């Protein structure tokens, strides 16, 4: 009887291993790892200390480099939208996180924008939207 119990234990381990491989391949375990890393980030201070050169870059004025730049509550493309800034708008950067910039909108409001849609070069001319189409009828 003891041998039979051991073999069923072995079968259980084999099934558990196969389920683990399937979970890993389907990305279920990757999602659990991301949740754990996000929980660890929440417990750490929100503003990371940066090197002198990185903080100098944050002090430089930046400008919106696209026709309209969405400002969000969280550093995520799916985060709630606060407002949109037009091309050439100067922005004051407070912090940087994973390709997102925390910007100062007013004394009481901050928001996140995607860093790749901003530039440190002042725009040569302001963005002027195209004229509306006029019907010939």
Short mmCIF file of the C-alpha atoms (twelve columns), coordinates in Angstrom:
data_MODEL
# 
_entry.id   MODEL 
# 
loop_
_atom_site.group_PDB 
_atom_site.id 
_atom_site.type_symbol 
_atom_site.label_atom_id 
_atom_site.label_alt_id 
_atom_site.label_comp_id 
_atom_site.label_asym_id 
_atom_site.label_seq_id 
_atom_site.Cartn_x 
_atom_site.Cartn_y 
_atom_site.Cartn_z 
_atom_site.pdbx_PDB_model_num 
ATOM 1   C CA . UNK A 1   0.000   0.000  0.000   1 
ATOM 2   C CA . UNK A 2   2.841   2.391  0.742   1 
ATOM 3   C CA . UNK A 3   4.151   2.067  -2.825  1 
ATOM 4   C CA . UNK A 4   0.761   2.881  -4.274  1 
ATOM 5   C CA . UNK A 5   0.530   6.007  -2.142  1 
ATOM 6   C CA . UNK A 6   3.982   7.128  -3.296  1 
ATOM 7   C CA . UNK A 7   3.089   6.639  -6.951  1 
ATOM 8   C CA . UNK A 8   -0.085  8.710  -6.535  1 
ATOM 9   C CA . UNK A 9   2.063   11.350 -4.866  1 
ATOM 10  C CA . UNK A 10  4.341   11.246 -7.892  1 
ATOM 11  C CA . UNK A 11  1.357   11.607 -10.229 1 
ATOM 12  C CA . UNK A 12  0.206   14.623 -8.194  1 
ATOM 13  C CA . UNK A 13  3.625   16.267 -8.539  1 
ATOM 14  C CA . UNK A 14  3.642   15.609 -12.277 1 
ATOM 15  C CA . UNK A 15  0.190   17.165 -12.675 1 
ATOM 16  C CA . UNK A 16  1.177   20.150 -10.530 1 
ATOM 17  C CA . UNK A 17  4.306   20.625 -12.635 1 
ATOM 18  C CA . UNK A 18  2.344   20.508 -15.875 1 
ATOM 19  C CA . UNK A 19  -0.147  23.039 -14.525 1 
ATOM 20  C CA . UNK A 20  2.755   25.292 -13.550 1 
ATOM 21  C CA . UNK A 21  4.222   25.102 -17.057 1 
ATOM 22  C CA . UNK A 22  0.829   25.870 -18.608 1 
ATOM 23  C CA . UNK A 23  0.331   28.822 -16.225 1 
ATOM 24  C CA . UNK A 24  3.796   30.160 -17.033 1 
ATOM 25  C CA . UNK A 25  3.291   29.798 -20.787 1 
ATOM 26  C CA . UNK A 26  -0.092  31.537 -20.689 1 
ATOM 27  C CA . UNK A 27  1.290   34.458 -18.684 1 
ATOM 28  C CA . UNK A 28  -0.704  33.869 -15.507 1 
ATOM 29  C CA . UNK A 29  2.426   33.689 -13.366 1 
ATOM 30  C CA . UNK A 30  3.853   36.802 -15.047 1 
ATOM 31  C CA . UNK A 31  0.760   38.733 -13.936 1 
ATOM 32  C CA . UNK A 32  1.268   37.539 -10.365 1 
ATOM 33  C CA . UNK A 33  4.894   38.699 -10.505 1 
ATOM 34  C CA . UNK A 34  3.798   42.133 -11.743 1 
ATOM 35  C CA . UNK A 35  1.262   42.411 -8.919  1 
ATOM 36  C CA . UNK A 36  3.962   41.577 -6.381  1 
ATOM 37  C CA . UNK A 37  6.372   44.140 -7.857  1 
ATOM 38  C CA . UNK A 38  3.645   46.811 -7.860  1 
ATOM 39  C CA . UNK A 39  2.913   46.066 -4.207  1 
ATOM 40  C CA . UNK A 40  6.606   46.465 -3.447  1 
ATOM 41  C CA . UNK A 41  6.657   49.828 -5.281  1 
ATOM 42  C CA . UNK A 42  3.677   51.067 -3.273  1 
ATOM 43  C CA . UNK A 43  5.515   50.437 -0.012  1 
ATOM 44  C CA . UNK A 44  8.615   52.296 -1.238  1 
ATOM 45  C CA . UNK A 45  8.744   56.122 -1.312  1 
ATOM 46  C CA . UNK A 46  6.880   57.601 -4.291  1 
ATOM 47  C CA . UNK A 47  9.641   59.973 -5.337  1 
ATOM 48  C CA . UNK A 48  12.826  58.103 -6.083  1 
ATOM 49  C CA . UNK A 49  16.119  59.825 -5.460  1 
ATOM 50  C CA . UNK A 50  17.905  60.509 -8.696  1 
ATOM 51  C CA . UNK A 51  21.468  61.251 -9.645  1 
ATOM 52  C CA . UNK A 52  22.564  64.857 -10.121 1 
ATOM 53  C CA . UNK A 53  22.545  64.608 -13.913 1 
ATOM 54  C CA . UNK A 54  19.025  63.142 -13.952 1 
ATOM 55  C CA . UNK A 55  17.689  65.852 -11.627 1 
ATOM 56  C CA . UNK A 56  19.279  68.533 -13.823 1 
ATOM 57  C CA . UNK A 57  17.359  67.190 -16.781 1 
ATOM 58  C CA . UNK A 58  14.139  67.439 -14.785 1 
ATOM 59  C CA . UNK A 59  14.834  71.117 -14.116 1 
ATOM 60  C CA . UNK A 60  15.030  71.952 -17.826 1 
ATOM 61  C CA . UNK A 61  11.770  73.279 -19.259 1 
ATOM 62  C CA . UNK A 62  10.032  70.859 -21.595 1 
ATOM 63  C CA . UNK A 63  7.468   71.500 -24.294 1 
ATOM 64  C CA . UNK A 64  4.620   69.491 -25.811 1 
ATOM 65  C CA . UNK A 65  5.806   68.095 -29.152 1 
ATOM 66  C CA . UNK A 66  2.516   66.719 -30.558 1 
ATOM 67  C CA . UNK A 67  -0.754  68.372 -31.612 1 
ATOM 68  C CA . UNK A 68  -2.458  67.383 -28.338 1 
ATOM 69  C CA . UNK A 69  -0.906  65.682 -25.302 1 
ATOM 70  C CA . UNK A 70  -3.133  63.855 -22.797 1 
ATOM 71  C CA . UNK A 71  -2.467  64.505 -19.107 1 
ATOM 72  C CA . UNK A 72  -3.498  61.595 -16.868 1 
ATOM 73  C CA . UNK A 73  -3.981  60.928 -13.148 1 
ATOM 74  C CA . UNK A 74  -1.692  57.872 -13.211 1 
ATOM 75  C CA . UNK A 75  1.414   56.985 -15.277 1 
ATOM 76  C CA . UNK A 76  -0.568  54.680 -17.549 1 
ATOM 77  C CA . UNK A 77  -2.219  55.007 -20.954 1 
ATOM 78  C CA . UNK A 78  -5.405  53.674 -19.374 1 
ATOM 79  C CA . UNK A 79  -5.302  56.156 -16.459 1 
ATOM 80  C CA . UNK A 80  -8.143  58.670 -16.039 1 
ATOM 81  C CA . UNK A 81  -7.748  61.719 -18.286 1 
ATOM 82  C CA . UNK A 82  -7.340  65.135 -16.645 1 
ATOM 83  C CA . UNK A 83  -6.916  67.375 -19.686 1 
ATOM 84  C CA . UNK A 84  -5.075  67.776 -22.994 1 
ATOM 85  C CA . UNK A 85  -2.270  70.257 -23.685 1 
ATOM 86  C CA . UNK A 86  -1.714  71.796 -27.151 1 
ATOM 87  C CA . UNK A 87  1.597   71.737 -29.045 1 
ATOM 88  C CA . UNK A 88  4.253   74.086 -27.702 1 
ATOM 89  C CA . UNK A 89  2.857   74.285 -24.165 1 
ATOM 90  C CA . UNK A 90  5.734   74.677 -21.674 1 
ATOM 91  C CA . UNK A 91  5.578   72.126 -18.846 1 
ATOM 92  C CA . UNK A 92  7.381   71.938 -15.524 1 
ATOM 93  C CA . UNK A 93  8.564   68.407 -14.735 1 
ATOM 94  C CA . UNK A 94  8.464   67.232 -11.104 1 
ATOM 95  C CA . UNK A 95  9.400   63.548 -11.431 1 
ATOM 96  C CA . UNK A 96  10.071  60.754 -13.928 1 
ATOM 97  C CA . UNK A 97  8.846   57.139 -13.794 1 
ATOM 98  C CA . UNK A 98  9.042   54.421 -16.478 1 
ATOM 99  C CA . UNK A 99  8.824   56.777 -19.476 1 
ATOM 100 C CA . UNK A 100 6.225   59.050 -17.849 1 
ATOM 101 C CA . UNK A 101 6.720   62.571 -16.501 1 
ATOM 102 C CA . UNK A 102 4.899   63.985 -13.483 1 
ATOM 103 C CA . UNK A 103 4.130   67.604 -14.377 1 
ATOM 104 C CA . UNK A 104 2.900   70.611 -12.431 1 
ATOM 105 C CA . UNK A 105 -0.425  71.857 -13.816 1 
ATOM 106 C CA . UNK A 106 -1.291  74.314 -11.055 1 
ATOM 107 C CA . UNK A 107 -0.405  74.840 -7.386  1 
ATOM 108 C CA . UNK A 108 -2.887  72.112 -6.428  1 
ATOM 109 C CA . UNK A 109 -2.868  69.775 -9.458  1 
ATOM 110 C CA . UNK A 110 -0.273  67.394 -10.894 1 
ATOM 111 C CA . UNK A 111 -0.595  64.979 -13.797 1 
ATOM 112 C CA . UNK A 112 1.340   62.431 -15.849 1 
ATOM 113 C CA . UNK A 113 2.327   62.711 -19.530 1 
ATOM 114 C CA . UNK A 114 4.274   60.394 -21.819 1 
ATOM 115 C CA . UNK A 115 7.884   61.583 -21.990 1 
ATOM 116 C CA . UNK A 116 8.347   60.635 -25.651 1 
ATOM 117 C CA . UNK A 117 5.798   63.277 -26.725 1 
ATOM 118 C CA . UNK A 118 7.762   66.101 -25.090 1 
ATOM 119 C CA . UNK A 119 10.973  67.885 -26.020 1 
ATOM 120 C CA . UNK A 120 13.468  70.236 -24.384 1 
ATOM 121 C CA . UNK A 121 13.638  72.386 -27.539 1 
ATOM 122 C CA . UNK A 122 11.306  75.368 -27.643 1 
ATOM 123 C CA . UNK A 123 8.929   75.227 -30.625 1 
ATOM 124 C CA . UNK A 124 9.818   77.476 -33.564 1 
ATOM 125 C CA . UNK A 125 6.205   78.380 -34.226 1 
ATOM 126 C CA . UNK A 126 2.987   77.620 -32.369 1 
ATOM 127 C CA . UNK A 127 0.687   74.918 -33.659 1 
ATOM 128 C CA . UNK A 128 -2.091  76.284 -35.829 1 
ATOM 129 C CA . UNK A 129 -4.878  73.815 -36.616 1 
ATOM 130 C CA . UNK A 130 -5.888  73.504 -40.265 1 
ATOM 131 C CA . UNK A 131 -8.726  75.682 -41.508 1 
ATOM 132 C CA . UNK A 132 -12.148 74.001 -41.604 1 
ATOM 133 C CA . UNK A 133 -13.304 72.629 -44.932 1 
ATOM 134 C CA . UNK A 134 -15.813 74.780 -46.762 1 
ATOM 135 C CA . UNK A 135 -18.494 73.088 -48.800 1 
ATOM 136 C CA . UNK A 136 -18.877 74.133 -52.450 1 
ATOM 137 C CA . UNK A 137 -22.648 73.663 -52.425 1 
# 
